Amino acid sequence: MIPTNELALAIELRQEGCCWKRIAVGLGVDDVALRYAVKNALRDGMHDARIATPDWGIVAANRMRADGLGWQSISDHLGLQLGPLRERYYRLRKGKRQCP
């Protein structure tokens, strides 16, 4: 996983015209992995995966999903980042644990 601060730097360098390969070499990562990480960060928002989504967020997301709402709507309504919210929700469901 590429740290958030390095993703931000990669985005800035790319906007200045640097190629993916050169940025990746400078950061010491694979250029394909860097492109995907930046794409995901721009789509889902910059977040630190070590920051856990609070239990109340998962409970609310569980109810909202049952009501048929989409992830973007849930994220916007709760004020939580989309990526970590969805990731924790599915991780709890996959582990066969009940959502809190």
Biopython code that builds the backbone (N, CA, C, O; Angstrom):
import numpy as np
from Bio.PDB.StructureBuilder import StructureBuilder

atoms = [
    (1, "MET", "N", (0.845, -1.183, 0.000)),
    (1, "MET", "CA", (0.000, 0.000, 0.000)),
    (1, "MET", "C", (0.884, 1.238, 0.000)),
    (1, "MET", "O", (1.860, 1.314, 0.745)),
    (2, "ILE", "N", (0.542, 2.186, -0.824)),
    (2, "ILE", "CA", (1.308, 3.409, -0.955)),
    (2, "ILE", "C", (0.740, 4.445, 0.015)),
    (2, "ILE", "O", (-0.461, 4.712, -0.006)),
    (3, "PRO", "N", (1.584, 5.030, 0.862)),
    (3, "PRO", "CA", (1.100, 6.009, 1.846)),
    (3, "PRO", "C", (0.405, 7.206, 1.190)),
    (3, "PRO", "O", (0.706, 7.572, 0.054)),
    (4, "THR", "N", (-0.511, 7.790, 1.915)),
    (4, "THR", "CA", (-1.301, 8.908, 1.415)),
    (4, "THR", "C", (-0.433, 10.081, 0.986)),
    (4, "THR", "O", (-0.693, 10.701, -0.046)),
    (5, "ASN", "N", (0.602, 10.392, 1.775)),
    (5, "ASN", "CA", (1.438, 11.540, 1.422)),
    (5, "ASN", "C", (2.175, 11.307, 0.097)),
    (5, "ASN", "O", (2.390, 12.251, -0.662)),
    (6, "GLU", "N", (2.560, 10.065, -0.183)),
    (6, "GLU", "CA", (3.220, 9.760, -1.449)),
    (6, "GLU", "C", (2.239, 9.797, -2.619)),
    (6, "GLU", "O", (2.606, 10.180, -3.730)),
    (7, "LEU", "N", (0.994, 9.398, -2.368)),
    (7, "LEU", "CA", (-0.029, 9.504, -3.419)),
    (7, "LEU", "C", (-0.274, 10.972, -3.772)),
    (7, "LEU", "O", (-0.406, 11.323, -4.945)),
    (8, "ALA", "N", (-0.333, 11.823, -2.748)),
    (8, "ALA", "CA", (-0.537, 13.249, -2.990)),
    (8, "ALA", "C", (0.622, 13.825, -3.811)),
    (8, "ALA", "O", (0.406, 14.614, -4.731)),
    (9, "LEU", "N", (1.840, 13.426, -3.473)),
    (9, "LEU", "CA", (3.003, 13.879, -4.223)),
    (9, "LEU", "C", (2.940, 13.395, -5.672)),
    (9, "LEU", "O", (3.234, 14.151, -6.598)),
    (10, "ALA", "N", (2.556, 12.139, -5.860)),
    (10, "ALA", "CA", (2.451, 11.580, -7.208)),
    (10, "ALA", "C", (1.425, 12.339, -8.037)),
    (10, "ALA", "O", (1.654, 12.598, -9.218)),
    (11, "ILE", "N", (0.307, 12.696, -7.436)),
    (11, "ILE", "CA", (-0.733, 13.450, -8.143)),
    (11, "ILE", "C", (-0.193, 14.817, -8.563)),
    (11, "ILE", "O", (-0.404, 15.259, -9.692)),
    (12, "GLU", "N", (0.506, 15.478, -7.639)),
    (12, "GLU", "CA", (1.076, 16.787, -7.962)),
    (12, "GLU", "C", (2.112, 16.690, -9.081)),
    (12, "GLU", "O", (2.113, 17.504, -10.005)),
    (13, "LEU", "N", (2.985, 15.698, -8.996)),
    (13, "LEU", "CA", (4.010, 15.533, -10.019)),
    (13, "LEU", "C", (3.391, 15.231, -11.380)),
    (13, "LEU", "O", (3.855, 15.733, -12.404)),
    (14, "ARG", "N", (2.355, 14.418, -11.386)),
    (14, "ARG", "CA", (1.671, 14.077, -12.639)),
    (14, "ARG", "C", (1.030, 15.319, -13.258)),
    (14, "ARG", "O", (1.066, 15.499, -14.475)),
    (15, "GLN", "N", (0.443, 16.175, -12.414)),
    (15, "GLN", "CA", (-0.169, 17.405, -12.912)),
    (15, "GLN", "C", (0.879, 18.359, -13.488)),
    (15, "GLN", "O", (0.573, 19.181, -14.352)),
    (16, "GLU", "N", (2.112, 18.241, -13.004)),
    (16, "GLU", "CA", (3.202, 19.062, -13.518)),
    (16, "GLU", "C", (3.810, 18.484, -14.798)),
    (16, "GLU", "O", (4.671, 19.107, -15.419)),
    (17, "GLY", "N", (3.358, 17.295, -15.185)),
    (17, "GLY", "CA", (3.794, 16.726, -16.454)),
    (17, "GLY", "C", (4.769, 15.561, -16.360)),
    (17, "GLY", "O", (5.237, 15.076, -17.390)),
    (18, "CYS", "N", (5.088, 15.101, -15.163)),
    (18, "CYS", "CA", (5.984, 13.940, -15.021)),
    (18, "CYS", "C", (5.260, 12.670, -15.457)),
    (18, "CYS", "O", (4.048, 12.547, -15.281)),
    (19, "CYS", "N", (6.006, 11.732, -16.024)),
    (19, "CYS", "CA", (5.396, 10.469, -16.441)),
    (19, "CYS", "C", (5.296, 9.520, -15.239)),
    (19, "CYS", "O", (6.033, 9.651, -14.262)),
    (20, "TRP", "N", (4.369, 8.567, -15.337)),
    (20, "TRP", "CA", (4.136, 7.616, -14.250)),
    (20, "TRP", "C", (5.394, 6.832, -13.900)),
    (20, "TRP", "O", (5.694, 6.615, -12.726)),
    (21, "LYS", "N", (6.126, 6.412, -14.925)),
    (21, "LYS", "CA", (7.315, 5.590, -14.703)),
    (21, "LYS", "C", (8.350, 6.345, -13.859)),
    (21, "LYS", "O", (8.905, 5.789, -12.911)),
    (22, "ARG", "N", (8.604, 7.597, -14.201)),
    (22, "ARG", "CA", (9.584, 8.394, -13.472)),
    (22, "ARG", "C", (9.141, 8.663, -12.030)),
    (22, "ARG", "O", (9.955, 8.614, -11.108)),
    (23, "ILE", "N", (7.860, 8.944, -11.842)),
    (23, "ILE", "CA", (7.331, 9.171, -10.494)),
    (23, "ILE", "C", (7.483, 7.899, -9.668)),
    (23, "ILE", "O", (7.912, 7.950, -8.516)),
    (24, "ALA", "N", (7.131, 6.764, -10.257)),
    (24, "ALA", "CA", (7.214, 5.478, -9.556)),
    (24, "ALA", "C", (8.645, 5.149, -9.155)),
    (24, "ALA", "O", (8.887, 4.669, -8.048)),
    (25, "VAL", "N", (9.594, 5.406, -10.050)),
    (25, "VAL", "CA", (11.003, 5.148, -9.727)),
    (25, "VAL", "C", (11.428, 6.020, -8.552)),
    (25, "VAL", "O", (12.119, 5.553, -7.647)),
    (26, "GLY", "N", (11.020, 7.281, -8.565)),
    (26, "GLY", "CA", (11.357, 8.192, -7.476)),
    (26, "GLY", "C", (10.777, 7.771, -6.137)),
    (26, "GLY", "O", (11.396, 7.976, -5.093)),
    (27, "LEU", "N", (9.591, 7.183, -6.168)),
    (27, "LEU", "CA", (8.939, 6.741, -4.930)),
    (27, "LEU", "C", (9.318, 5.309, -4.550)),
    (27, "LEU", "O", (9.043, 4.859, -3.438)),
    (28, "GLY", "N", (9.943, 4.611, -5.472)),
    (28, "GLY", "CA", (10.343, 3.233, -5.202)),
    (28, "GLY", "C", (9.190, 2.251, -5.231)),
    (28, "GLY", "O", (9.165, 1.288, -4.465)),
    (29, "VAL", "N", (8.228, 2.496, -6.123)),
    (29, "VAL", "CA", (7.071, 1.606, -6.257)),
    (29, "VAL", "C", (6.886, 1.228, -7.715)),
    (29, "VAL", "O", (7.508, 1.821, -8.597)),
    (30, "ASP", "N", (6.039, 0.252, -7.971)),
    (30, "ASP", "CA", (5.721, -0.178, -9.325)),
    (30, "ASP", "C", (4.827, 0.864, -9.988)),
    (30, "ASP", "O", (3.897, 1.370, -9.361)),
    (31, "ASP", "N", (5.101, 1.187, -11.248)),
    (31, "ASP", "CA", (4.329, 2.247, -11.908)),
    (31, "ASP", "C", (2.867, 1.861, -12.127)),
    (31, "ASP", "O", (1.989, 2.720, -12.047)),
    (32, "VAL", "N", (2.594, 0.603, -12.398)),
    (32, "VAL", "CA", (1.203, 0.171, -12.583)),
    (32, "VAL", "C", (0.449, 0.258, -11.257)),
    (32, "VAL", "O", (-0.690, 0.723, -11.220)),
    (33, "ALA", "N", (1.075, -0.187, -10.176)),
    (33, "ALA", "CA", (0.444, -0.101, -8.851)),
    (33, "ALA", "C", (0.197, 1.356, -8.467)),
    (33, "ALA", "O", (-0.826, 1.683, -7.865)),
    (34, "LEU", "N", (1.132, 2.218, -8.817)),
    (34, "LEU", "CA", (0.977, 3.643, -8.514)),
    (34, "LEU", "C", (-0.213, 4.229, -9.270)),
    (34, "LEU", "O", (-1.012, 4.966, -8.692)),
    (35, "ARG", "N", (-0.337, 3.907, -10.556)),
    (35, "ARG", "CA", (-1.471, 4.429, -11.342)),
    (35, "ARG", "C", (-2.805, 3.977, -10.758)),
    (35, "ARG", "O", (-3.738, 4.773, -10.647)),
    (36, "TYR", "N", (-2.897, 2.707, -10.386)),
    (36, "TYR", "CA", (-4.142, 2.211, -9.788)),
    (36, "TYR", "C", (-4.412, 2.861, -8.433)),
    (36, "TYR", "O", (-5.555, 3.203, -8.129)),
    (37, "ALA", "N", (-3.379, 3.032, -7.623)),
    (37, "ALA", "CA", (-3.556, 3.650, -6.311)),
    (37, "ALA", "C", (-4.032, 5.099, -6.450)),
    (37, "ALA", "O", (-4.905, 5.544, -5.705)),
    (38, "VAL", "N", (-3.456, 5.826, -7.401)),
    (38, "VAL", "CA", (-3.872, 7.212, -7.629)),
    (38, "VAL", "C", (-5.302, 7.245, -8.150)),
    (38, "VAL", "O", (-6.107, 8.067, -7.711)),
    (39, "LYS", "N", (-5.622, 6.349, -9.089)),
    (39, "LYS", "CA", (-6.984, 6.293, -9.632)),
    (39, "LYS", "C", (-7.996, 6.037, -8.518)),
    (39, "LYS", "O", (-9.036, 6.693, -8.455)),
    (40, "ASN", "N", (-7.691, 5.080, -7.641)),
    (40, "ASN", "CA", (-8.592, 4.775, -6.531)),
    (40, "ASN", "C", (-8.685, 5.934, -5.543)),
    (40, "ASN", "O", (-9.763, 6.223, -5.023)),
    (41, "ALA", "N", (-7.560, 6.597, -5.285)),
    (41, "ALA", "CA", (-7.565, 7.728, -4.359)),
    (41, "ALA", "C", (-8.415, 8.875, -4.902)),
    (41, "ALA", "O", (-9.141, 9.526, -4.151)),
    (42, "LEU", "N", (-8.323, 9.113, -6.189)),
    (42, "LEU", "CA", (-9.128, 10.181, -6.785)),
    (42, "LEU", "C", (-10.602, 9.817, -6.811)),
    (42, "LEU", "O", (-11.456, 10.691, -6.667)),
    (43, "ARG", "N", (-10.911, 8.539, -6.993)),
    (43, "ARG", "CA", (-12.305, 8.088, -7.021)),
    (43, "ARG", "C", (-12.916, 8.046, -5.625)),
    (43, "ARG", "O", (-14.021, 8.545, -5.415)),
    (44, "ASP", "N", (-12.194, 7.447, -4.661)),
    (44, "ASP", "CA", (-12.747, 7.218, -3.321)),
    (44, "ASP", "C", (-12.340, 8.270, -2.303)),
    (44, "ASP", "O", (-12.895, 8.313, -1.205)),
    (45, "GLY", "N", (-11.385, 9.111, -2.648)),
    (45, "GLY", "CA", (-10.894, 10.107, -1.703)),
    (45, "GLY", "C", (-9.630, 9.621, -1.025)),
    (45, "GLY", "O", (-9.410, 8.421, -0.865)),
    (46, "MET", "N", (-8.823, 10.557, -0.638)),
    (46, "MET", "CA", (-7.574, 10.226, 0.044)),
    (46, "MET", "C", (-7.917, 9.859, 1.484)),
    (46, "MET", "O", (-8.597, 10.613, 2.181)),
    (47, "HIS", "N", (-7.454, 8.726, 1.909)),
    (47, "HIS", "CA", (-7.706, 8.301, 3.273)),
    (47, "HIS", "C", (-6.582, 7.398, 3.748)),
    (47, "HIS", "O", (-5.872, 6.784, 2.951)),
    (48, "ASP", "N", (-6.442, 7.333, 5.033)),
    (48, "ASP", "CA", (-5.461, 6.456, 5.653)),
    (48, "ASP", "C", (-6.211, 5.205, 6.082)),
    (48, "ASP", "O", (-7.085, 5.273, 6.947)),
    (49, "ALA", "N", (-5.885, 4.080, 5.497)),
    (49, "ALA", "CA", (-6.614, 2.836, 5.771)),
    (49, "ALA", "C", (-6.505, 2.413, 7.226)),
    (49, "ALA", "O", (-7.297, 1.595, 7.696)),
    (50, "ARG", "N", (-5.526, 2.966, 7.946)),
    (50, "ARG", "CA", (-5.380, 2.604, 9.355)),
    (50, "ARG", "C", (-6.426, 3.277, 10.233)),
    (50, "ARG", "O", (-6.602, 2.902, 11.392)),
    (51, "ILE", "N", (-7.124, 4.273, 9.681)),
    (51, "ILE", "CA", (-8.171, 4.957, 10.432)),
    (51, "ILE", "C", (-9.454, 4.169, 10.263)),
    (51, "ILE", "O", (-9.985, 4.066, 9.157)),
    (52, "ALA", "N", (-9.946, 3.622, 11.339)),
    (52, "ALA", "CA", (-11.124, 2.754, 11.273)),
    (52, "ALA", "C", (-12.403, 3.578, 11.214)),
    (52, "ALA", "O", (-12.504, 4.652, 11.806)),
    (53, "THR", "N", (-13.360, 3.052, 10.496)),
    (53, "THR", "CA", (-14.692, 3.643, 10.482)),
    (53, "THR", "C", (-15.345, 3.315, 11.815)),
    (53, "THR", "O", (-15.285, 2.167, 12.254)),
    (54, "PRO", "N", (-15.966, 4.285, 12.469)),
    (54, "PRO", "CA", (-16.582, 4.029, 13.776)),
    (54, "PRO", "C", (-17.743, 3.039, 13.669)),
    (54, "PRO", "O", (-18.374, 2.906, 12.621)),
    (55, "ASP", "N", (-18.008, 2.345, 14.787)),
    (55, "ASP", "CA", (-19.093, 1.362, 14.817)),
    (55, "ASP", "C", (-20.435, 1.982, 14.443)),
    (55, "ASP", "O", (-21.225, 1.359, 13.734)),
    (56, "TRP", "N", (-20.704, 3.209, 14.915)),
    (56, "TRP", "CA", (-21.990, 3.824, 14.604)),
    (56, "TRP", "C", (-22.144, 3.999, 13.091)),
    (56, "TRP", "O", (-23.258, 3.929, 12.570)),
    (57, "GLY", "N", (-21.048, 4.223, 12.394)),
    (57, "GLY", "CA", (-21.104, 4.380, 10.941)),
    (57, "GLY", "C", (-21.489, 3.095, 10.247)),
    (57, "GLY", "O", (-22.232, 3.105, 9.266)),
    (58, "ILE", "N", (-20.978, 1.980, 10.761)),
    (58, "ILE", "CA", (-21.303, 0.675, 10.179)),
    (58, "ILE", "C", (-22.762, 0.321, 10.444)),
    (58, "ILE", "O", (-23.449, -0.206, 9.569)),
    (59, "VAL", "N", (-23.228, 0.612, 11.648)),
    (59, "VAL", "CA", (-24.631, 0.340, 11.993)),
    (59, "VAL", "C", (-25.555, 1.142, 11.065)),
    (59, "VAL", "O", (-26.514, 0.611, 10.504)),
    (60, "ALA", "N", (-25.241, 2.429, 10.920)),
    (60, "ALA", "CA", (-26.067, 3.284, 10.057)),
    (60, "ALA", "C", (-25.986, 2.836, 8.601)),
    (60, "ALA", "O", (-26.999, 2.818, 7.902)),
    (61, "ALA", "N", (-24.796, 2.476, 8.143)),
    (61, "ALA", "CA", (-24.629, 2.026, 6.759)),
    (61, "ALA", "C", (-25.412, 0.741, 6.511)),
    (61, "ALA", "O", (-26.001, 0.563, 5.444)),
    (62, "ASN", "N", (-25.416, -0.150, 7.498)),
    (62, "ASN", "CA", (-26.155, -1.404, 7.383)),
    (62, "ASN", "C", (-27.653, -1.128, 7.193)),
    (62, "ASN", "O", (-28.307, -1.751, 6.356)),
    (63, "ARG", "N", (-28.179, -0.194, 7.974)),
    (63, "ARG", "CA", (-29.602, 0.154, 7.855)),
    (63, "ARG", "C", (-29.896, 0.815, 6.511)),
    (63, "ARG", "O", (-30.899, 0.516, 5.863)),
    (64, "MET", "N", (-29.008, 1.713, 6.106)),
    (64, "MET", "CA", (-29.230, 2.427, 4.848)),
    (64, "MET", "C", (-29.123, 1.498, 3.643)),
    (64, "MET", "O", (-29.867, 1.646, 2.674)),
    (65, "ARG", "N", (-28.201, 0.542, 3.702)),
    (65, "ARG", "CA", (-28.083, -0.434, 2.606)),
    (65, "ARG", "C", (-29.349, -1.276, 2.526)),
    (65, "ARG", "O", (-29.819, -1.598, 1.434)),
    (66, "ALA", "N", (-29.906, -1.635, 3.694)),
    (66, "ALA", "CA", (-31.144, -2.415, 3.718)),
    (66, "ALA", "C", (-32.300, -1.630, 3.093)),
    (66, "ALA", "O", (-33.231, -2.213, 2.536)),
    (67, "ASP", "N", (-32.225, -0.293, 3.194)),
    (67, "ASP", "CA", (-33.254, 0.563, 2.592)),
    (67, "ASP", "C", (-32.999, 0.837, 1.114)),
    (67, "ASP", "O", (-33.780, 1.526, 0.459)),
    (68, "GLY", "N", (-31.897, 0.292, 0.591)),
    (68, "GLY", "CA", (-31.622, 0.402, -0.830)),
    (68, "GLY", "C", (-30.768, 1.584, -1.260)),
    (68, "GLY", "O", (-30.650, 1.848, -2.457)),
    (69, "LEU", "N", (-30.171, 2.302, -0.318)),
    (69, "LEU", "CA", (-29.330, 3.438, -0.688)),
    (69, "LEU", "C", (-27.985, 2.974, -1.219)),
    (69, "LEU", "O", (-27.500, 1.907, -0.841)),
    (70, "GLY", "N", (-27.387, 3.758, -2.081)),
    (70, "GLY", "CA", (-26.067, 3.464, -2.637)),
    (70, "GLY", "C", (-24.963, 3.958, -1.723)),
    (70, "GLY", "O", (-25.193, 4.758, -0.816)),
    (71, "TRP", "N", (-23.758, 3.467, -1.981)),
    (71, "TRP", "CA", (-22.627, 3.803, -1.122)),
    (71, "TRP", "C", (-22.293, 5.285, -1.120)),
    (71, "TRP", "O", (-21.992, 5.844, -0.065)),
    (72, "GLN", "N", (-22.337, 5.929, -2.269)),
    (72, "GLN", "CA", (-21.997, 7.351, -2.317)),
    (72, "GLN", "C", (-22.979, 8.163, -1.484)),
    (72, "GLN", "O", (-22.569, 9.078, -0.769)),
    (73, "SER", "N", (-24.264, 7.847, -1.563)),
    (73, "SER", "CA", (-25.279, 8.546, -0.777)),
    (73, "SER", "C", (-25.060, 8.331, 0.714)),
    (73, "SER", "O", (-25.168, 9.266, 1.507)),
    (74, "ILE", "N", (-24.752, 7.101, 1.089)),
    (74, "ILE", "CA", (-24.509, 6.784, 2.503)),
    (74, "ILE", "C", (-23.298, 7.551, 3.011)),
    (74, "ILE", "O", (-23.341, 8.153, 4.084)),
    (75, "SER", "N", (-22.227, 7.527, 2.245)),
    (75, "SER", "CA", (-21.001, 8.224, 2.626)),
    (75, "SER", "C", (-21.250, 9.721, 2.793)),
    (75, "SER", "O", (-20.819, 10.321, 3.778)),
    (76, "ASP", "N", (-21.942, 10.314, 1.835)),
    (76, "ASP", "CA", (-22.238, 11.754, 1.904)),
    (76, "ASP", "C", (-23.107, 12.081, 3.110)),
    (76, "ASP", "O", (-22.854, 13.059, 3.814)),
    (77, "HIS", "N", (-24.126, 11.270, 3.350)),
    (77, "HIS", "CA", (-25.046, 11.520, 4.457)),
    (77, "HIS", "C", (-24.355, 11.410, 5.818)),
    (77, "HIS", "O", (-24.595, 12.227, 6.707)),
    (78, "LEU", "N", (-23.505, 10.405, 5.976)),
    (78, "LEU", "CA", (-22.838, 10.183, 7.260)),
    (78, "LEU", "C", (-21.589, 11.041, 7.445)),
    (78, "LEU", "O", (-21.091, 11.187, 8.561)),
    (79, "GLY", "N", (-21.093, 11.598, 6.368)),
    (79, "GLY", "CA", (-19.871, 12.393, 6.461)),
    (79, "GLY", "C", (-18.634, 11.539, 6.669)),
    (79, "GLY", "O", (-17.649, 11.996, 7.248)),
    (80, "LEU", "N", (-18.682, 10.297, 6.198)),
    (80, "LEU", "CA", (-17.553, 9.375, 6.322)),
    (80, "LEU", "C", (-16.976, 9.116, 4.941)),
    (80, "LEU", "O", (-17.679, 9.212, 3.936)),
    (81, "GLN", "N", (-15.696, 8.788, 4.899)),
    (81, "GLN", "CA", (-15.061, 8.516, 3.616)),
    (81, "GLN", "C", (-15.576, 7.199, 3.057)),
    (81, "GLN", "O", (-15.716, 6.204, 3.767)),
    (82, "LEU", "N", (-15.849, 7.230, 1.769)),
    (82, "LEU", "CA", (-16.461, 6.097, 1.082)),
    (82, "LEU", "C", (-15.625, 4.827, 1.154)),
    (82, "LEU", "O", (-16.142, 3.769, 1.513)),
    (83, "GLY", "N", (-14.340, 4.914, 0.819)),
    (83, "GLY", "CA", (-13.477, 3.734, 0.772)),
    (83, "GLY", "C", (-13.423, 2.946, 2.072)),
    (83, "GLY", "O", (-13.744, 1.757, 2.082)),
    (84, "PRO", "N", (-13.018, 3.590, 3.181)),
    (84, "PRO", "CA", (-12.936, 2.849, 4.442)),
    (84, "PRO", "C", (-14.285, 2.334, 4.937)),
    (84, "PRO", "O", (-14.362, 1.254, 5.522)),
    (85, "LEU", "N", (-15.343, 3.101, 4.705)),
    (85, "LEU", "CA", (-16.680, 2.681, 5.140)),
    (85, "LEU", "C", (-17.096, 1.393, 4.437)),
    (85, "LEU", "O", (-17.494, 0.422, 5.081)),
    (86, "ARG", "N", (-17.001, 1.398, 3.131)),
    (86, "ARG", "CA", (-17.403, 0.229, 2.345)),
    (86, "ARG", "C", (-16.501, -0.970, 2.642)),
    (86, "ARG", "O", (-16.972, -2.103, 2.746)),
    (87, "GLU", "N", (-15.208, -0.707, 2.777)),
    (87, "GLU", "CA", (-14.255, -1.782, 3.045)),
    (87, "GLU", "C", (-14.542, -2.475, 4.378)),
    (87, "GLU", "O", (-14.555, -3.704, 4.451)),
    (88, "ARG", "N", (-14.772, -1.687, 5.428)),
    (88, "ARG", "CA", (-15.046, -2.289, 6.733)),
    (88, "ARG", "C", (-16.384, -3.023, 6.733)),
    (88, "ARG", "O", (-16.497, -4.098, 7.320)),
    (89, "TYR", "N", (-17.379, -2.464, 6.093)),
    (89, "TYR", "CA", (-18.690, -3.098, 6.002)),
    (89, "TYR", "C", (-18.579, -4.489, 5.390)),
    (89, "TYR", "O", (-19.086, -5.463, 5.946)),
    (90, "TYR", "N", (-17.911, -4.574, 4.242)),
    (90, "TYR", "CA", (-17.793, -5.863, 3.571)),
    (90, "TYR", "C", (-16.852, -6.812, 4.300)),
    (90, "TYR", "O", (-17.041, -8.027, 4.250)),
    (91, "ARG", "N", (-15.843, -6.276, 4.973)),
    (91, "ARG", "CA", (-14.943, -7.140, 5.737)),
    (91, "ARG", "C", (-15.711, -7.802, 6.886)),
    (91, "ARG", "O", (-15.507, -8.983, 7.168)),
    (92, "LEU", "N", (-16.576, -7.059, 7.534)),
    (92, "LEU", "CA", (-17.390, -7.638, 8.614)),
    (92, "LEU", "C", (-18.374, -8.664, 8.061)),
    (92, "LEU", "O", (-18.589, -9.708, 8.676)),
    (93, "ARG", "N", (-18.971, -8.378, 6.913)),
    (93, "ARG", "CA", (-19.920, -9.328, 6.319)),
    (93, "ARG", "C", (-19.233, -10.587, 5.844)),
    (93, "ARG", "O", (-19.769, -11.684, 6.004)),
    (94, "LYS", "N", (-18.042, -10.446, 5.258)),
    (94, "LYS", "CA", (-17.312, -11.608, 4.760)),
    (94, "LYS", "C", (-16.884, -12.523, 5.898)),
    (94, "LYS", "O", (-16.868, -13.745, 5.754)),
    (95, "GLY", "N", (-16.537, -11.917, 7.033)),
    (95, "GLY", "CA", (-16.117, -12.692, 8.193)),
    (95, "GLY", "C", (-17.290, -13.318, 8.932)),
    (95, "GLY", "O", (-17.109, -13.916, 9.993)),
    (96, "LYS", "N", (-18.491, -13.185, 8.380)),
    (96, "LYS", "CA", (-19.706, -13.765, 8.946)),
    (96, "LYS", "C", (-20.035, -13.192, 10.307)),
    (96, "LYS", "O", (-20.829, -13.760, 11.057)),
    (97, "ARG", "N", (-19.416, -12.055, 10.624)),
    (97, "ARG", "CA", (-19.766, -11.386, 11.870)),
    (97, "ARG", "C", (-20.926, -10.469, 11.597)),
    (97, "ARG", "O", (-21.032, -9.883, 10.520)),
    (98, "GLN", "N", (-21.785, -10.348, 12.561)),
    (98, "GLN", "CA", (-22.892, -9.401, 12.429)),
    (98, "GLN", "C", (-22.326, -7.994, 12.505)),
    (98, "GLN", "O", (-21.385, -7.744, 13.258)),
    (99, "CYS", "N", (-22.882, -7.084, 11.745)),
    (99, "CYS", "CA", (-22.480, -5.697, 11.861)),
    (99, "CYS", "C", (-22.887, -5.224, 13.254)),
    (99, "CYS", "O", (-23.938, -5.625, 13.755)),
    (100, "PRO", "N", (-22.072, -4.378, 13.889)),
    (100, "PRO", "CA", (-22.368, -3.929, 15.264)),
    (100, "PRO", "C", (-23.706, -3.242, 15.361)),
    (100, "PRO", "O", (-24.101, -2.808, 16.443)),
]
sb = StructureBuilder()
sb.init_structure("model")
sb.init_model(0)
sb.init_chain("A")
sb.init_seg("    ")
for serial, (resi, resn, name, xyz) in enumerate(atoms, 1):
    if name == "N":
        sb.init_residue(resn, " ", resi, " ")
    sb.init_atom(name, np.array(xyz, "f"), 0.0, 1.0, " ", f" {name:<3s}", serial, name[0])
structure = sb.get_structure()
